[in-house]
């Protein structure tokens, strides 16, 4: 029979052999809206990985949990035979389809209304809706037929200027579709992103900051720090804007606000939930 010190040594040895897979997924804290993403990532990287022993899987599981989720399995002794019990306990608690659907639908109503035009806020709003729609579709909900409802809820969260621009947007058909709102938001975000970058560059010039390190006292061509991480030129990565990265969303893409001639391109890529 193994003594306590020997057991501790063996467990420490197992931990030291673990590859840090947690860098590929976020720790799960017990929030229902994060369960599907965590479950799918953990199953793909750990649970279905035949090269990992059951006790190693248990250590991976324990180290991947926080808050309520960690507390749920805290009392289960770490052993090869108990891994399936711990994983099953988590699935029984959080794989509740009724609650999952409720929480994802709730995000549509709980999303805050935008106070003003903002690339960051607009992107965050659309990402929230897109993530929830994809999760609901995974749960078997008929989201492909929800265009009218989702568009109404999404546009009700727009600021006044964005809502006005959407109302004047040229649709491909009589009623708007997710393809329309996708193209509109892509173009709108492109323009807002470029305007915000131009404003930032103008502010830097007024404050006489180096465009590369954003510190005063020298010009970008005199800066000793490395350049942009994307194009290697002498400007900060946060000021990088490459018009070649994306093509316009479609031939009817609307130009918004008063910047009719602004070129549309950014690193943001919106994907509609029904990918028509």
Long-range contacts (C-beta under 8 A, 24 or more apart in sequence): 11-78, 14-55, 14-56, 14-59, 15-59, 17-56, 18-56, 18-59, 18-60, 18-63, 21-45, 21-46, 21-60, 22-60, 22-63, 22-64, 25-64, 27-63, 27-64, 27-65, 27-66, 28-64, 28-65, 28-66, 28-69, 29-65, 29-66, 29-67, 29-68, 29-69, 29-70, 30-66, 30-67, 30-68, 30-69, 30-72, 30-94, 32-94, 32-96, 32-99, 32-100, 32-103, 33-100, 33-103, 33-104, 33-107, 33-132, 33-135, 35-94, 35-95, 35-100, 36-100, 36-135, 36-138, 36-139, 37-135, 38-64, 39-91, 39-94, 39-95, 47-87, 53-80, 54-80, 54-81, 54-83, 54-84, 55-79, 55-80, 55-83, 57-83, 57-87, 58-82, 58-83, 58-86, 61-86, 61-87, 61-90, 62-86, 65-90, 69-94, 97-139, 100-135, 100-139, 101-136, 101-139, 101-141, 104-132, 104-135, 104-136, 104-139, 105-132, 105-136, 107-132, 108-132, 108-150, 108-153, 108-154, 109-153, 111-157, 112-157, 113-156, 113-157, 113-158, 113-159, 114-157, 114-158, 114-159, 114-162, 115-159, 116-159, 116-161, 117-159, 117-161, 117-162, 117-192, 117-257, 118-159, 118-192, 119-189, 119-192, 119-193, 119-196, 119-268, 122-162, 122-185, 122-188, 122-189, 122-192, 123-189, 123-268, 125-154, 125-157, 126-154, 126-185, 126-270, 129-153, 129-154, 130-270, 130-271, 130-272, 130-273, 133-273, 134-273, 137-273, 143-273, 143-274, 144-273, 144-274, 147-175, 147-176, 147-177, 147-178, 147-274, 148-175, 148-176, 150-178, 150-273, 151-176, 151-177, 151-178, 151-180, 151-181, 154-181, 155-181, 161-257, 162-188, 162-256, 165-254, 165-256, 165-257, 168-254, 169-254, 170-252, 170-254, 172-252, 177-276, 178-272, 178-273, 178-274, 178-276, 179-272, 179-276, 181-272, 182-249, 182-270, 182-271, 182-272, 183-249, 183-250, 183-252, 183-253, 184-253, 184-254, 185-270, 186-249, 186-253, 186-264, 186-268, 186-269, 186-270, 187-248, 187-249, 187-253, 187-254, 187-255, 187-256, 187-264, 188-254, 188-256, 189-266, 189-268, 189-270, 190-246, 190-262, 190-263, 190-264, 190-265, 190-266, 190-268, 191-255, 191-256, 191-257, 191-259, 191-262, 191-264, 193-241, 193-266, 193-268, 194-241, 194-259, 194-262, 194-263, 194-265, 194-266, 195-259, 195-262, 197-239, 197-241, 200-238, 200-239, 201-239, 204-239, 211-235, 211-236, 211-239, 212-236, 241-265, 241-266
